[in-house]
Amino acid sequence: MSNNFNETMKFEASKENINEAKKIIFTVYNALKEKGYDPINQIIGYILSGDPTYITSYKDARSLVRKIERDELLEEILSNYLEKENEF
């Protein structure tokens, strides 16, 4: 890791995990919603803390979400959001 704050670091997530991340996000979202949780708040709690107990074990959602890294989940969510918002 560089200590030069004048240079921009480059981050690249694995492309092969992008489709898997998308499937997992929607599966987790739907499982949380079905159980009566606010899926957005629960997923944010998981991404920020890394604590899998923010995700229900219903429909194996907790195990699924732990299969991919949190940065990959965040990248998929942000990419999807920005692509949709950029359509205006």
MDAnalysis code that builds the backbone (N, CA, C; Angstrom):
import MDAnalysis as mda
import numpy as np

u = mda.Universe.empty(264, n_residues=88, atom_resindex=np.repeat(np.arange(88), 3), trajectory=True)
u.add_TopologyAttr("name", ["N", "CA", "C"] * 88)
u.add_TopologyAttr("resid", np.arange(1, 89))
u.add_TopologyAttr("resname", ["MET", "SER", "ASN", "ASN", "PHE", "ASN", "GLU", "THR", "MET", "LYS", "PHE", "GLU", "ALA", "SER", "LYS", "GLU", "ASN", "ILE", "ASN", "GLU", "ALA", "LYS", "LYS", "ILE", "ILE", "PHE", "THR", "VAL", "TYR", "ASN", "ALA", "LEU", "LYS", "GLU", "LYS", "GLY", "TYR", "ASP", "PRO", "ILE", "ASN", "GLN", "ILE", "ILE", "GLY", "TYR", "ILE", "LEU", "SER", "GLY", "ASP", "PRO", "THR", "TYR", "ILE", "THR", "SER", "TYR", "LYS", "ASP", "ALA", "ARG", "SER", "LEU", "VAL", "ARG", "LYS", "ILE", "GLU", "ARG", "ASP", "GLU", "LEU", "LEU", "GLU", "GLU", "ILE", "LEU", "SER", "ASN", "TYR", "LEU", "GLU", "LYS", "GLU", "ASN", "GLU", "PHE"])
u.atoms.positions = np.array([
    [0.840, -1.186, 0.000],
    [0.000, 0.000, 0.000],
    [0.879, 1.241, 0.000],
    [0.559, 2.147, -0.870],
    [1.349, 3.361, -1.025],
    [0.945, 4.399, 0.018],
    [1.940, 5.122, 0.510],
    [1.667, 6.206, 1.453],
    [1.613, 7.554, 0.754],
    [1.684, 7.559, -0.569],
    [1.633, 8.793, -1.335],
    [0.171, 9.165, -1.564],
    [-0.318, 10.165, -0.862],
    [-1.722, 10.557, -0.937],
    [-2.024, 11.401, -2.177],
    [-1.021, 11.677, -2.988],
    [-1.228, 12.436, -4.215],
    [-1.574, 11.541, -5.399],
    [-1.433, 10.245, -5.231],
    [-1.737, 9.302, -6.298],
    [-3.055, 8.597, -5.999],
    [-3.811, 8.318, -7.045],
    [-5.070, 7.607, -6.901],
    [-4.814, 6.112, -6.986],
    [-5.278, 5.390, -5.988],
    [-5.147, 3.934, -6.007],
    [-6.231, 3.374, -6.915],
    [-5.964, 2.251, -7.526],
    [-6.924, 1.624, -8.420],
    [-7.412, 0.332, -7.785],
    [-8.733, 0.159, -7.795],
    [-9.349, -1.034, -7.235],
    [-10.111, -1.738, -8.344],
    [-9.913, -3.037, -8.469],
    [-10.648, -3.807, -9.462],
    [-11.139, -5.095, -8.814],
    [-12.444, -5.274, -8.863],
    [-13.031, -6.513, -8.344],
    [-13.058, -7.546, -9.452],
    [-13.091, -8.777, -9.062],
    [-13.133, -9.880, -10.015],
    [-14.446, -9.874, -10.785],
    [-14.367, -9.904, -12.112],
    [-15.566, -9.871, -12.963],
    [-16.390, -11.140, -12.814],
    [-15.746, -12.257, -12.514],
    [-16.482, -13.521, -12.408],
    [-17.428, -13.542, -11.214],
    [-17.157, -12.740, -10.213],
    [-18.010, -12.721, -9.023],
    [-19.159, -11.718, -9.121],
    [-19.175, -10.881, -10.164],
    [-20.191, -9.847, -10.278],
    [-21.588, -10.450, -10.424],
    [-21.767, -11.399, -11.328],
    [-23.084, -12.010, -11.513],
    [-23.519, -12.772, -10.264],
    [-22.585, -13.449, -9.617],
    [-22.910, -14.165, -8.388],
    [-23.326, -13.177, -7.301],
    [-22.638, -12.052, -7.218],
    [-22.976, -11.032, -6.223],
    [-24.391, -10.526, -6.442],
    [-24.755, -10.298, -7.684],
    [-26.092, -9.794, -8.001],
    [-27.164, -10.788, -7.559],
    [-26.961, -12.059, -7.850],
    [-27.920, -13.095, -7.450],
    [-28.042, -13.163, -5.933],
    [-26.915, -13.099, -5.271],
    [-26.907, -13.185, -3.810],
    [-27.604, -11.977, -3.195],
    [-27.344, -10.796, -3.704],
    [-27.991, -9.590, -3.169],
    [-29.504, -9.713, -3.243],
    [-30.016, -10.140, -4.390],
    [-31.467, -10.252, -4.537],
    [-32.049, -11.375, -3.688],
    [-31.330, -12.467, -3.551],
    [-31.795, -13.566, -2.697],
    [-31.861, -13.116, -1.246],
    [-30.814, -12.451, -0.789],
    [-30.752, -11.951, 0.587],
    [-31.829, -10.897, 0.812],
    [-31.962, -9.978, -0.122],
    [-32.974, -8.929, -0.032],
    [-34.364, -9.537, 0.141],
    [-34.705, -10.492, -0.716],
    [-36.032, -11.116, -0.662],
    [-36.251, -11.911, 0.620],
    [-35.231, -12.607, 1.090],
    [-35.349, -13.370, 2.339],
    [-35.590, -12.423, 3.519],
    [-34.855, -11.324, 3.564],
    [-35.036, -10.345, 4.644],
    [-36.436, -9.739, 4.599],
    [-36.883, -9.401, 3.411],
    [-38.206, -8.800, 3.242],
    [-39.307, -9.778, 3.678],
    [-39.177, -11.039, 3.268],
    [-40.164, -12.057, 3.637],
    [-40.245, -12.257, 5.150],
    [-39.130, -12.089, 5.831],
    [-39.108, -12.260, 7.287],
    [-39.517, -10.993, 8.033],
    [-39.809, -9.913, 7.303],
    [-40.303, -8.696, 7.932],
    [-39.234, -7.684, 8.316],
    [-37.998, -7.894, 7.883],
    [-36.922, -6.942, 8.165],
    [-36.888, -5.865, 7.087],
    [-36.254, -4.747, 7.395],
    [-35.973, -3.723, 6.388],
    [-34.683, -4.167, 5.691],
    [-34.788, -4.709, 4.473],
    [-33.610, -5.286, 3.820],
    [-32.476, -4.298, 3.599],
    [-32.804, -3.055, 3.289],
    [-31.758, -2.057, 3.045],
    [-30.925, -1.836, 4.310],
    [-31.590, -1.608, 5.428],
    [-30.867, -1.389, 6.686],
    [-30.057, -2.604, 7.095],
    [-30.606, -3.780, 6.918],
    [-29.900, -4.999, 7.319],
    [-28.662, -5.225, 6.456],
    [-28.794, -5.014, 5.153],
    [-27.642, -5.212, 4.259],
    [-26.567, -4.166, 4.543],
    [-26.978, -2.929, 4.785],
    [-26.007, -1.887, 5.139],
    [-25.291, -2.271, 6.433],
    [-26.031, -2.734, 7.423],
    [-25.417, -3.171, 8.679],
    [-24.375, -4.243, 8.456],
    [-24.689, -5.191, 7.594],
    [-23.742, -6.266, 7.285],
    [-22.506, -5.724, 6.568],
    [-22.715, -4.903, 5.552],
    [-21.576, -4.387, 4.788],
    [-20.656, -3.545, 5.674],
    [-21.225, -2.700, 6.517],
    [-20.402, -1.826, 7.362],
    [-19.684, -2.578, 8.477],
    [-20.352, -3.550, 9.072],
    [-19.786, -4.214, 10.248],
    [-19.102, -5.545, 9.942],
    [-19.563, -6.217, 8.900],
    [-19.064, -7.566, 8.620],
    [-19.731, -8.616, 9.476],
    [-20.681, -8.211, 10.290],
    [-21.374, -9.137, 11.194],
    [-22.505, -9.834, 10.437],
    [-22.381, -11.134, 10.200],
    [-23.391, -11.850, 9.418],
    [-24.742, -11.987, 10.111],
    [-24.812, -11.666, 11.397],
    [-26.100, -11.787, 12.084],
    [-27.089, -10.699, 11.657],
    [-26.631, -9.726, 10.872],
    [-27.566, -8.757, 10.290],
    [-28.420, -9.417, 9.203],
    [-27.967, -10.563, 8.715],
    [-28.657, -11.278, 7.640],
    [-29.347, -12.502, 8.216],
    [-30.605, -12.676, 7.851],
    [-31.373, -13.819, 8.325],
    [-30.805, -15.126, 7.777],
    [-30.994, -16.181, 8.524],
    [-30.585, -17.501, 8.028],
    [-31.693, -18.131, 7.185],
    [-32.850, -17.466, 7.134],
    [-33.987, -17.930, 6.335],
    [-33.565, -18.060, 4.866],
    [-33.932, -19.149, 4.259],
    [-33.585, -19.459, 2.866],
    [-32.075, -19.449, 2.631],
    [-31.331, -19.758, 3.686],
    [-29.872, -19.861, 3.619],
    [-29.188, -18.547, 3.232],
    [-29.876, -17.419, 3.467],
    [-29.354, -16.110, 3.061],
    [-28.029, -15.779, 3.745],
    [-27.895, -16.112, 5.017],
    [-26.667, -15.782, 5.745],
    [-25.469, -16.538, 5.171],
    [-25.663, -17.790, 4.852],
    [-24.572, -18.572, 4.249],
    [-24.222, -18.049, 2.865],
    [-25.239, -17.685, 2.106],
    [-25.001, -17.165, 0.759],
    [-24.202, -15.874, 0.780],
    [-24.596, -14.943, 1.646],
    [-23.943, -13.640, 1.657],
    [-22.475, -13.756, 2.078],
    [-22.143, -14.791, 2.822],
    [-20.761, -14.968, 3.272],
    [-19.880, -15.608, 2.202],
    [-20.470, -16.020, 1.087],
    [-19.704, -16.643, 0.004],
    [-18.893, -15.630, -0.800],
    [-19.284, -14.363, -0.725],
    [-18.554, -13.339, -1.470],
    [-18.121, -12.231, -0.520],
    [-17.119, -11.519, -0.937],
    [-16.565, -10.456, -0.103],
    [-17.523, -9.264, -0.054],
    [-17.485, -8.542, 1.047],
    [-18.362, -7.371, 1.202],
    [-18.068, -6.302, 0.159],
    [-16.801, -6.153, -0.234],
    [-16.478, -5.148, -1.253],
    [-17.110, -5.502, -2.597],
    [-17.265, -6.786, -2.883],
    [-17.923, -7.201, -4.120],
    [-19.421, -6.898, -4.073],
    [-20.019, -7.093, -2.910],
    [-21.434, -6.717, -2.746],
    [-21.608, -5.218, -2.949],
    [-20.755, -4.447, -2.317],
    [-20.831, -2.998, -2.415],
    [-20.607, -2.524, -3.844],
    [-19.660, -3.127, -4.538],
    [-19.398, -2.744, -5.921],
    [-20.627, -3.006, -6.795],
    [-21.258, -4.142, -6.629],
    [-22.439, -4.471, -7.427],
    [-23.580, -3.498, -7.144],
    [-23.809, -3.200, -5.882],
    [-24.888, -2.274, -5.511],
    [-24.607, -0.888, -6.077],
    [-23.407, -0.385, -5.900],
    [-23.050, 0.951, -6.369],
    [-23.087, 1.030, -7.890],
    [-22.560, 0.036, -8.566],
    [-22.568, 0.022, -10.031],
    [-23.991, 0.056, -10.562],
    [-24.840, -0.772, -9.994],
    [-26.225, -0.835, -10.429],
    [-26.922, 0.498, -10.197],
    [-26.709, 1.091, -9.044],
    [-27.321, 2.385, -8.712],
    [-26.866, 3.472, -9.685],
    [-25.565, 3.579, -9.890],
    [-25.037, 4.639, -10.740],
    [-25.454, 4.473, -12.195],
    [-25.526, 3.251, -12.664],
    [-25.983, 3.014, -14.040],
    [-27.426, 3.467, -14.226],
    [-28.269, 3.192, -13.255],
    [-29.672, 3.587, -13.331],
    [-29.840, 5.096, -13.176],
    [-29.096, 5.709, -12.278],
    [-29.201, 7.148, -12.035],
    [-28.617, 7.951, -13.190],
    [-27.708, 7.372, -13.933],
    [-27.065, 8.073, -15.035],
    [-27.948, 8.103, -16.278],
    [-29.119, 7.491, -16.218],
    [-30.015, 7.426, -17.371],
    [-30.824, 8.690, -17.565],
    [-30.806, 9.614, -16.620],
    [-31.621, 10.824, -16.748],
    [-30.990, 11.733, -17.701],
])
